[in-house]
Amino acid sequence: MAEPVAALLRRSLGHLAREVPASYRHLLAELGALVVEVHVDGEVFSVRGGPELAVTDGAPADAGARITTSRRAVLDVLDVGLPLGEAVATGRVDVRGSLDDVLRAHDALLAYAHGAVRAPSVPGLLDGLRGDGGSR
């Protein structure tokens, strides 16, 4: 059974903070105080910026941006089989919010991705996201 996406994200952020602190600080700066609500295959959680990043279960009342997608779409983007822009254009990733909040969420996502590839422990978490022992 696949581990919940929110749990994997919490773990990856901890690794990012410990292993590549400059990237973690950059992610904090990009996200700022924005709250992003995320829906992945029915799982709902939020990412909240501030002095440190917090991932909480459930939908927040104060979300500035909302993202709805599937685990498969996330993996397709991470495996570079689907460009993020194409995922949004085709509706595999739906993003809602003001232009400023959507751009902030986008920039934070890029900062996360750039940091995650530099954190030695984070790529191993993809097995948990796949939920199948890592097969593609």
Backbone as ProteinMPNN parsed JSONL, in Angstrom:
{"seq_chain_A": "MAEPVAALLRRSLGHLAREVPASYRHLLAELGALVVEVHVDGEVFSVRGGPELAVTDGAPADAGARITTSRRAVLDVLDVGLPLGEAVATGRVDVRGSLDDVLRAHDALLAYAHGAVRAPSVPGLLDGLRGDGGSR", "coords_chain_A": {"N_chain_A": [[0.841, -1.186, 0.0], [0.514, 2.201, -0.799], [2.233, 4.88, 0.743], [0.743, 7.691, 2.411], [0.621, 10.78, 0.625], [0.953, 13.225, 1.968], [2.367, 12.435, 4.273], [4.753, 11.506, 3.137], [5.655, 13.914, 2.021], [6.053, 15.447, 4.359], [8.172, 13.97, 5.522], [10.116, 14.285, 3.502], [10.573, 17.034, 3.581], [11.768, 17.313, 6.071], [14.171, 15.941, 5.597], [15.217, 17.605, 3.633], [15.596, 20.005, 5.08], [17.602, 19.207, 6.88], [19.667, 18.132, 5.231], [20.186, 19.793, 3.013], [20.259, 22.673, 3.839], [20.367, 25.312, 2.8], [18.835, 25.158, 0.483], [16.382, 24.512, 1.63], [15.868, 26.868, 3.07], [15.625, 28.602, 0.901], [13.296, 27.572, -0.28], [11.482, 28.17, 1.797], [11.567, 30.968, 1.626], [10.51, 31.382, -0.945], [7.876, 30.35, -0.713], [6.863, 31.859, 1.366], [4.307, 33.233, 3.395], [2.242, 31.848, 2.33], [-0.505, 29.564, 2.056], [-1.092, 26.433, 0.802], [-3.51, 24.372, -0.481], [-3.841, 20.947, -1.059], [-4.949, 18.331, -3.114], [-4.78, 14.975, -3.657], [-5.701, 12.308, -5.351], [-8.011, 12.106, -3.707], [-6.924, 12.361, -1.147], [-6.453, 14.926, 1.158], [-4.588, 17.698, 2.043], [-2.523, 20.31, 3.482], [0.019, 22.74, 2.767], [1.902, 24.923, 4.557], [3.509, 27.971, 4.688], [6.004, 29.906, 6.475], [7.941, 30.451, 9.455], [8.928, 27.883, 9.447], [8.257, 25.075, 7.314], [5.044, 23.617, 7.246], [3.122, 20.705, 7.07], [-0.123, 19.781, 6.991], [-2.929, 17.708, 7.734], [-6.052, 17.655, 5.98], [-8.344, 20.23, 4.771], [-7.455, 23.608, 4.702], [-8.85, 26.663, 6.002], [-7.838, 28.989, 5.061], [-6.52, 28.85, 2.576], [-4.519, 29.968, -0.101], [-3.89, 29.073, -2.587], [-4.965, 26.31, -4.551], [-4.452, 22.957, -5.342], [-5.163, 20.253, -7.382], [-4.726, 16.902, -8.146], [-3.401, 13.736, -9.328], [-1.79, 10.846, -7.961], [-0.489, 9.421, -9.968], [-0.125, 11.425, -11.929], [1.63, 13.124, -10.554], [3.861, 11.436, -10.303], [4.403, 11.049, -13.036], [5.22, 13.635, -13.766], [7.455, 13.971, -12.051], [9.073, 11.91, -12.974], [9.839, 12.926, -15.353], [8.333, 12.434, -17.567], [6.182, 13.878, -18.209], [5.802, 17.172, -18.816], [5.431, 19.837, -16.45], [3.93, 22.116, -17.228], [2.432, 21.07, -19.35], [0.975, 19.16, -17.954], [-0.689, 20.801, -16.437], [-2.006, 22.205, -18.5], [-3.443, 20.161, -19.735], [-5.156, 19.39, -17.778], [-4.455, 17.443, -15.951], [-3.203, 18.284, -13.734], [-4.702, 20.516, -11.694], [-4.875, 23.878, -10.966], [-5.756, 26.417, -8.775], [-6.451, 29.772, -7.78], [-5.427, 33.131, -6.89], [-3.534, 34.999, -9.321], [-1.039, 35.867, -8.288], [-0.746, 34.152, -6.029], [-0.768, 31.62, -7.239], [1.523, 31.81, -8.838], [3.452, 32.111, -6.808], [3.164, 29.626, -5.521], [3.993, 27.977, -7.627], [6.693, 28.812, -7.943], [7.661, 28.04, -5.447], [7.322, 25.285, -5.623], [9.166, 24.686, -7.645], [11.52, 25.434, -6.28], [11.454, 23.539, -4.242], [11.751, 21.15, -5.758], [14.308, 21.544, -6.868], [15.856, 21.554, -4.565], [15.253, 19.021, -3.515], [16.41, 17.172, -5.275], [19.003, 17.422, -4.554], [19.221, 16.535, -1.981], [20.374, 13.774, -0.381], [18.725, 11.751, 0.764], [16.121, 12.11, -0.153], [15.397, 11.206, -2.863], [15.02, 8.426, -2.445], [12.561, 8.341, -1.236], [10.737, 8.289, -3.238], [10.027, 5.674, -3.766], [8.12, 5.17, -1.818], [6.135, 6.891, -2.691], [5.483, 5.73, -5.107], [4.543, 3.288, -4.203], [4.925, 0.681, -4.894], [7.287, -0.657, -4.567], [9.065, 0.697, -6.126], [8.98, 0.303, -8.885], [8.614, 1.412, -12.262]], "CA_chain_A": [[0.0, 0.0, 0.0], [1.293, 3.429, -0.92], [2.224, 5.8, 1.883], [0.064, 8.95, 2.085], [1.476, 11.813, 0.033], [1.278, 14.212, 3.008], [3.414, 11.866, 5.125], [5.994, 11.528, 2.355], [6.1, 15.301, 1.913], [6.61, 15.817, 5.673], [9.49, 13.337, 5.652], [11.069, 14.88, 2.557], [10.931, 18.375, 4.05], [12.74, 17.124, 7.149], [15.454, 15.619, 4.966], [15.676, 18.813, 2.954], [16.082, 20.945, 6.102], [18.857, 18.703, 7.451], [20.707, 17.779, 4.268], [20.495, 20.937, 2.15], [19.566, 23.775, 4.52], [20.238, 26.506, 1.955], [17.68, 24.916, -0.383], [15.194, 24.604, 2.486], [15.636, 28.313, 3.313], [15.141, 29.162, -0.366], [11.903, 27.146, -0.378], [10.732, 29.0, 2.752], [11.472, 32.329, 1.087], [9.606, 31.369, -2.105], [6.498, 30.114, -0.283], [6.419, 32.945, 2.242], [3.218, 32.87, 4.309], [1.173, 31.231, 1.549], [-1.031, 28.247, 2.4], [-1.51, 25.731, -0.41], [-4.333, 23.187, -0.252], [-3.486, 19.955, -2.06], [-5.792, 17.141, -3.224], [-4.151, 13.939, -4.473], [-6.523, 11.088, -5.325], [-8.903, 12.12, -2.552], [-6.196, 12.768, 0.057], [-6.44, 16.386, 1.238], [-3.668, 18.232, 3.036], [-2.066, 21.65, 3.131], [1.396, 23.138, 3.021], [1.857, 26.277, 5.089], [4.804, 28.606, 4.851], [6.225, 30.628, 7.73], [9.314, 30.253, 9.915], [9.267, 26.559, 8.933], [7.142, 24.543, 6.532], [4.176, 22.684, 7.957], [2.187, 19.933, 6.255], [-1.199, 19.364, 7.881], [-4.018, 16.969, 7.095], [-7.314, 18.366, 5.843], [-8.407, 21.476, 3.994], [-7.387, 24.801, 5.535], [-9.813, 27.715, 5.658], [-7.142, 30.168, 4.543], [-5.658, 28.514, 1.435], [-4.411, 30.955, -1.162], [-3.841, 28.318, -3.839], [-5.467, 24.938, -4.425], [-3.934, 22.078, -6.389], [-5.803, 18.937, -7.425], [-4.024, 16.045, -9.093], [-3.353, 12.321, -8.982], [-0.456, 10.305, -7.677], [0.089, 9.075, -11.264], [0.342, 12.656, -12.579], [2.823, 13.567, -9.816], [4.971, 10.571, -10.717], [4.737, 11.332, -14.434], [5.992, 14.887, -13.794], [8.75, 13.729, -11.407], [9.873, 11.024, -13.836], [10.092, 13.734, -16.532], [7.558, 11.939, -18.694], [5.128, 14.854, -18.438], [6.185, 18.51, -18.353], [4.439, 20.427, -15.549], [3.042, 22.981, -18.006], [1.502, 20.212, -20.085], [0.075, 18.555, -16.961], [-1.688, 21.825, -16.11], [-2.782, 22.505, -19.708], [-4.333, 19.045, -20.053], [-6.046, 19.149, -16.651], [-3.974, 16.401, -15.027], [-2.948, 19.064, -12.529], [-5.58, 21.678, -11.695], [-4.375, 24.868, -10.017], [-6.695, 27.523, -8.586], [-6.035, 30.816, -6.852], [-5.063, 34.383, -7.56], [-2.313, 34.863, -10.118], [0.118, 35.988, -7.399], [-0.605, 32.949, -5.21], [-0.407, 30.506, -8.118], [2.941, 31.993, -9.19], [4.244, 31.832, -5.601], [3.152, 28.169, -5.346], [4.839, 27.436, -8.697], [8.098, 29.073, -7.617], [7.996, 27.208, -4.293], [7.44, 23.913, -6.126], [10.469, 24.589, -8.313], [12.553, 25.47, -5.24], [11.419, 22.222, -3.596], [12.325, 20.159, -6.671], [15.753, 21.772, -6.98], [16.46, 21.11, -3.313], [15.042, 17.589, -3.316], [17.381, 16.381, -6.044], [20.313, 17.572, -3.904], [19.17, 15.879, -0.673], [20.62, 12.36, -0.651], [17.671, 10.852, 1.249], [14.809, 12.365, -0.745], [15.03, 10.331, -3.985], [14.544, 7.136, -1.952], [11.157, 8.451, -0.845], [9.894, 8.022, -4.406], [9.484, 4.319, -3.643], [6.896, 5.306, -1.04], [5.138, 7.535, -3.536], [5.07, 4.729, -6.08], [3.773, 2.287, -3.495], [5.078, -0.624, -5.531], [8.679, -1.091, -4.525], [9.909, 1.51, -6.983], [8.905, 0.044, -10.315], [8.032, 2.491, -13.064]], "C_chain_A": [[0.886, 1.25, 0.0], [1.143, 4.291, 0.329], [1.49, 7.078, 1.49], [1.057, 10.011, 1.592], [1.889, 12.844, 1.088], [2.4, 13.708, 3.91], [4.759, 11.865, 4.408], [6.545, 12.937, 2.237], [6.696, 15.774, 3.232], [8.022, 15.254, 5.833], [10.512, 14.0, 4.742], [11.49, 16.273, 2.998], [11.926, 18.31, 5.208], [14.117, 16.813, 6.609], [16.049, 16.856, 4.302], [16.283, 19.798, 3.961], [17.426, 20.506, 6.672], [19.984, 18.589, 6.435], [21.118, 18.917, 3.344], [19.779, 22.186, 2.705], [19.425, 25.039, 3.67], [19.036, 26.35, 1.009], [16.377, 25.012, 0.408], [14.859, 26.077, 2.759], [15.111, 28.996, 2.053], [13.665, 28.807, -0.573], [11.026, 27.967, 0.568], [10.519, 30.406, 2.207], [10.497, 32.389, -0.089], [8.148, 31.222, -1.677], [5.981, 31.262, 0.575], [5.345, 32.443, 3.192], [2.062, 32.166, 3.596], [0.784, 29.859, 2.105], [-1.563, 27.632, 1.11], [-2.284, 24.482, 0.0], [-4.063, 22.214, -1.399], [-4.438, 18.764, -1.962], [-5.083, 16.164, -4.154], [-4.976, 12.663, -4.31], [-7.393, 11.001, -4.076], [-8.234, 12.449, -1.232], [-6.114, 14.294, 0.043], [-5.507, 16.801, 2.369], [-3.261, 19.631, 2.615], [-0.596, 21.81, 3.481], [1.342, 24.601, 3.404], [3.276, 26.797, 5.253], [4.863, 29.342, 6.183], [7.659, 30.433, 8.149], [9.849, 28.862, 9.571], [8.048, 26.055, 8.185], [6.359, 23.543, 7.364], [3.25, 22.013, 6.956], [1.137, 19.399, 7.216], [-2.29, 18.66, 7.088], [-5.264, 17.835, 7.04], [-7.181, 19.657, 5.062], [-8.357, 22.675, 4.934], [-8.428, 25.833, 5.091], [-9.15, 28.867, 4.915], [-6.219, 29.878, 3.364], [-5.684, 29.628, 0.398], [-4.395, 30.304, -2.533], [-4.324, 26.907, -3.549], [-4.985, 24.13, -5.628], [-4.65, 20.737, -6.272], [-5.123, 18.111, -8.509], [-4.139, 14.591, -8.658], [-1.917, 11.926, -8.681], [0.253, 9.976, -8.991], [0.629, 10.318, -11.961], [1.597, 13.186, -11.886], [4.025, 12.744, -10.249], [5.376, 10.835, -12.157], [5.552, 12.619, -14.553], [7.379, 14.655, -13.195], [9.664, 12.849, -12.252], [10.2, 11.678, -15.171], [9.41, 13.148, -17.772], [6.469, 12.921, -19.091], [5.595, 16.211, -17.924], [5.062, 19.115, -17.495], [3.448, 21.31, -16.301], [2.006, 22.187, -18.786], [0.501, 19.553, -19.135], [-1.035, 19.529, -16.578], [-2.59, 22.077, -17.314], [-3.79, 21.407, -20.041], [-5.269, 18.681, -18.904], [-5.618, 18.032, -15.722], [-3.542, 17.008, -13.709], [-3.802, 20.311, -12.659], [-5.107, 22.626, -10.596], [-5.348, 26.033, -9.985], [-6.129, 28.501, -7.577], [-5.762, 32.088, -7.621], [-3.769, 34.165, -8.327], [-1.078, 34.927, -9.223], [0.333, 34.718, -6.574], [-0.205, 31.739, -6.043], [1.07, 30.61, -8.517], [3.849, 31.692, -8.002], [4.31, 30.317, -5.368], [4.044, 27.501, -6.389], [6.313, 27.605, -8.359], [8.556, 28.243, -6.416], [8.169, 25.75, -4.724], [8.777, 23.708, -6.836], [11.612, 24.584, -7.301], [12.62, 24.124, -4.514], [12.107, 21.174, -4.481], [13.835, 20.309, -6.78], [16.474, 21.343, -5.708], [16.379, 19.601, -3.142], [16.045, 16.749, -4.087], [18.776, 16.462, -5.433], [20.372, 16.894, -2.536], [19.31, 14.372, -0.884], [19.476, 11.425, -0.258], [16.351, 10.991, 0.509], [14.485, 11.449, -1.929], [14.521, 8.952, -3.551], [13.088, 7.165, -1.529], [10.215, 8.223, -2.02], [9.309, 6.612, -4.372], [8.178, 4.347, -2.86], [5.786, 5.946, -1.844], [4.601, 6.542, -4.564], [4.205, 3.646, -5.434], [3.913, 0.886, -4.049], [6.526, -1.096, -5.541], [9.576, -0.371, -5.498], [9.816, 1.223, -8.454], [8.235, 1.189, -11.043], [7.054, 1.873, -14.001]], "O_chain_A": [[1.881, 1.322, 0.721], [0.055, 4.408, 0.893], [1.599, 7.513, 0.344], [2.18, 10.112, 2.086], [3.037, 13.289, 1.106], [3.292, 14.475, 4.273], [5.785, 12.187, 5.007], [7.754, 13.146, 2.338], [7.735, 16.433, 3.235], [8.946, 15.966, 6.227], [11.644, 14.251, 5.154], [12.645, 16.656, 2.809], [12.818, 19.152, 5.314], [15.117, 17.347, 7.089], [17.249, 17.111, 4.407], [17.354, 20.356, 3.723], [18.295, 21.341, 6.921], [21.132, 18.912, 6.742], [22.276, 18.994, 2.934], [18.821, 22.681, 2.112], [18.442, 25.765, 3.817], [18.307, 27.313, 0.768], [15.382, 25.536, -0.094], [13.697, 26.477, 2.684], [14.248, 29.87, 2.133], [12.877, 29.653, -0.995], [9.945, 28.411, 0.18], [9.427, 30.966, 2.313], [9.738, 33.351, -0.212], [7.276, 31.898, -2.222], [4.798, 31.6, 0.519], [5.462, 31.346, 3.737], [1.019, 31.919, 4.2], [1.635, 29.097, 2.563], [-2.381, 28.234, 0.414], [-1.774, 23.639, 0.738], [-4.056, 22.605, -2.566], [-4.701, 18.253, -0.873], [-4.814, 16.49, -5.31], [-4.948, 12.023, -3.259], [-7.497, 9.94, -3.46], [-8.925, 12.789, -0.272], [-5.748, 14.887, -0.972], [-5.619, 16.322, 3.497], [-3.609, 20.087, 1.526], [-0.052, 21.128, 4.349], [0.802, 25.426, 2.667], [4.126, 26.155, 5.87], [3.88, 29.387, 6.923], [8.527, 30.264, 7.293], [11.055, 28.672, 9.42], [6.937, 26.544, 8.392], [6.932, 22.73, 8.09], [2.665, 22.673, 6.098], [1.456, 18.656, 8.144], [-2.537, 18.976, 5.924], [-5.509, 18.646, 7.933], [-6.084, 20.114, 4.739], [-9.148, 22.748, 5.874], [-8.829, 25.857, 3.927], [-9.82, 29.632, 4.22], [-5.232, 30.588, 3.17], [-6.743, 30.161, 0.065], [-4.828, 30.899, -3.52], [-4.123, 26.376, -2.457], [-5.097, 24.564, -6.774], [-4.73, 20.159, -5.188], [-4.963, 18.562, -9.643], [-4.883, 14.262, -7.734], [-0.966, 12.589, -9.096], [1.452, 10.217, -9.126], [1.722, 10.281, -12.526], [2.525, 13.646, -12.552], [5.089, 13.295, -10.53], [6.566, 10.846, -12.472], [6.48, 12.687, -15.359], [8.377, 15.094, -13.768], [10.883, 13.022, -12.245], [10.788, 11.034, -16.04], [9.872, 13.354, -18.895], [5.897, 12.816, -20.175], [5.768, 16.384, -16.718], [3.882, 18.923, -17.789], [2.248, 21.254, -16.035], [0.844, 22.583, -18.871], [-0.675, 19.406, -19.468], [-2.187, 19.129, -16.413], [-3.809, 22.155, -17.166], [-4.866, 21.688, -20.569], [-6.085, 17.769, -19.035], [-6.349, 17.7, -14.788], [-3.517, 16.328, -12.683], [-3.655, 21.077, -13.612], [-4.957, 22.227, -9.44], [-5.723, 26.573, -11.026], [-5.423, 28.119, -6.644], [-5.853, 32.121, -8.848], [-3.0, 33.254, -8.018], [-0.161, 34.121, -9.384], [1.465, 34.256, -6.433], [0.605, 30.922, -5.605], [1.782, 29.606, -8.531], [4.904, 31.081, -8.171], [5.374, 29.781, -5.057], [4.772, 26.561, -6.07], [7.093, 26.659, -8.473], [9.702, 27.795, -6.369], [9.067, 25.062, -4.239], [9.437, 22.686, -6.652], [12.565, 23.818, -7.444], [13.706, 23.629, -4.209], [12.944, 20.407, -4.006], [14.561, 19.315, -6.783], [17.588, 20.823, -5.773], [17.331, 18.974, -2.677], [16.485, 15.71, -3.594], [19.641, 15.651, -5.763], [21.457, 16.7, -1.989], [18.445, 13.758, -1.507], [19.287, 10.395, -0.905], [15.535, 10.07, 0.541], [13.364, 10.946, -1.992], [13.673, 8.372, -4.229], [12.442, 6.118, -1.469], [9.023, 7.989, -1.822], [8.216, 6.38, -4.89], [7.234, 3.632, -3.197], [4.619, 5.583, -1.695], [3.405, 6.523, -4.853], [3.255, 3.152, -6.042], [3.123, 0.0, -3.722], [6.935, -1.849, -6.425], [10.726, -0.765, -5.689], [10.529, 1.857, -9.232], [7.371, 1.863, -10.481], [6.425, 2.579, -14.79]]}, "name": "protein", "num_of_chains": 1, "seq": "MAEPVAALLRRSLGHLAREVPASYRHLLAELGALVVEVHVDGEVFSVRGGPELAVTDGAPADAGARITTSRRAVLDVLDVGLPLGEAVATGRVDVRGSLDDVLRAHDALLAYAHGAVRAPSVPGLLDGLRGDGGSR"}
